[in-house]
Amino acid sequence: MTKTNMDLSELLAKHDQGDFLRGIAEAVLQLIMETDVEGIIGAGRHERSSERTTWRNGYRERALDTRLGTLNLRVPKLRQGSYFPGFLEARKTSEQALVAVIQEAWIGGVSTRRVDELVQRWG
C-alpha cells in the first residue's frame, strides 16, 4: 500500500461525515504542497541527496476559506529561499475580482448575454 493510500484510509477513519470532504480537501492540498517542496528542495523528507538545494525549516499555519469551510493548512518553510503555494492567495483575489465584476454588471444592468460574452473572453 502506498503512502498516499495509507494517508487517505487514515483520513477516512478519523473524520465523520460532516468533516469528510473538508478533511479530504486538506489532505490533498497538503500532499500537493509537500510534493512541490520536494521538487524545489531536490529531495524528499529525511532523504539524503546530492541534488538537495536547501532544507525544510518547519511549517507555518495558514487558513484557506472555501465553500467546504475553513481549511487549516501547514505550509512548509525552507531554510534558504521561500515557498508559498499559488492557490492560497491567488485564488482568493481572483475569486474576489470575479465577484466584483458580476456585482458591477448586475448593478449596471448589463444583459446576461454580454456577461456571458465577457466570461467567454476571459476563458
C-alpha positions as CSV (number, residue, x, y, z in Angstrom):
1,M,0.0,0.0,0.0
2,T,1.4,3.4,-1.0
3,K,1.9,6.3,1.4
4,T,-1.0,8.2,-0.3
5,N,-3.4,5.3,0.1
6,M,-2.5,4.9,3.7
7,D,-3.0,8.7,4.3
8,L,-6.4,8.6,2.7
9,S,-7.5,5.4,4.6
10,E,-6.3,7.0,7.9
11,L,-8.3,10.1,7.0
12,L,-11.4,8.1,6.4
13,A,-11.1,6.5,9.8
14,K,-10.6,9.8,11.6
15,H,-13.3,12.0,10.1
16,D,-17.0,11.7,10.4
17,Q,-19.4,12.5,7.5
18,G,-19.7,16.3,8.3
19,D,-15.9,16.9,8.1
20,F,-15.2,14.2,5.5
21,L,-14.9,16.5,2.4
22,R,-13.1,19.2,4.2
23,G,-10.6,16.6,5.6
24,I,-10.1,15.2,2.1
25,A,-9.5,18.7,0.7
26,E,-7.0,19.5,3.4
27,A,-5.1,16.2,2.8
28,V,-5.0,16.7,-1.0
29,L,-3.7,20.3,-0.7
30,Q,-1.2,19.2,1.9
31,L,0.1,16.4,-0.4
32,I,0.4,19.0,-3.3
33,M,2.4,21.3,-1.1
34,E,4.7,18.5,0.1
35,T,5.3,17.4,-3.5
36,D,6.0,21.0,-4.6
37,V,8.6,21.5,-1.8
38,E,10.3,18.2,-2.6
39,G,10.7,19.4,-6.1
40,I,12.1,22.7,-5.0
41,I,14.5,21.1,-2.5
42,G,15.6,18.3,-4.7
43,A,15.0,15.6,-2.1
44,G,12.2,14.1,-0.1
45,R,11.7,14.3,3.7
46,H,14.7,12.7,5.5
47,E,16.3,11.9,2.2
48,R,20.0,12.5,1.6
49,S,20.7,13.7,-2.0
50,S,23.5,15.4,-3.8
51,E,20.8,17.3,-5.7
52,R,19.5,19.0,-2.5
53,T,19.4,22.8,-2.7
54,T,18.1,23.6,0.8
55,W,16.4,22.0,3.9
56,R,13.0,22.2,5.4
57,N,12.5,24.5,8.4
58,G,9.2,23.7,9.9
59,Y,5.7,24.9,8.9
60,R,3.6,27.9,9.2
61,E,-0.2,27.7,9.7
62,R,-2.5,29.2,7.1
63,A,-6.2,29.1,6.8
64,L,-8.0,28.8,3.4
65,D,-11.7,29.8,3.3
66,T,-13.6,27.6,0.9
67,R,-17.2,26.6,0.3
68,L,-16.4,23.4,2.4
69,G,-15.4,25.6,5.3
70,T,-12.1,26.8,6.6
71,L,-9.2,24.5,5.7
72,N,-6.3,24.6,8.1
73,L,-3.1,24.0,6.2
74,R,0.6,23.7,7.2
75,V,2.7,25.5,4.6
76,P,6.3,24.1,4.6
77,K,9.1,26.6,5.3
78,L,12.6,26.4,3.8
79,R,15.9,27.5,5.4
80,Q,17.0,29.3,2.2
81,G,14.6,30.8,-0.2
82,S,10.8,30.6,0.2
83,Y,7.8,28.6,-0.7
84,F,4.2,29.9,-0.9
85,P,1.6,27.9,-2.8
86,G,-0.1,29.8,-5.5
87,F,-3.5,28.6,-4.6
88,L,-3.6,30.3,-1.3
89,E,-3.5,34.0,-2.2
90,A,-4.1,34.0,-6.0
91,R,-7.4,32.1,-5.7
92,K,-8.7,34.4,-3.1
93,T,-8.0,37.6,-5.1
94,S,-9.2,36.1,-8.4
95,E,-12.5,35.0,-6.7
96,Q,-12.9,38.4,-5.2
97,A,-12.3,40.0,-8.6
98,L,-14.8,37.8,-10.3
99,V,-17.5,38.5,-7.7
100,A,-16.8,42.3,-8.1
101,V,-17.2,42.1,-11.8
102,I,-20.5,40.2,-11.5
103,Q,-21.8,42.7,-8.9
104,E,-20.8,45.6,-11.1
105,A,-22.6,44.0,-14.1
106,W,-25.7,43.4,-12.1
107,I,-25.8,46.9,-10.7
108,G,-25.1,48.4,-14.1
109,G,-27.9,46.4,-15.7
110,V,-25.7,44.6,-18.2
111,S,-27.5,42.0,-20.1
112,T,-26.8,38.3,-19.4
113,R,-25.6,37.8,-23.0
114,R,-23.0,40.5,-22.5
115,V,-21.9,39.0,-19.2
116,D,-21.7,35.6,-20.9
117,E,-19.6,37.0,-23.7
118,L,-17.2,38.6,-21.2
119,V,-16.8,35.3,-19.3
120,Q,-16.1,33.5,-22.6
121,R,-13.4,36.1,-23.5
122,W,-11.8,35.6,-20.0
123,G,-11.7,31.9,-20.6
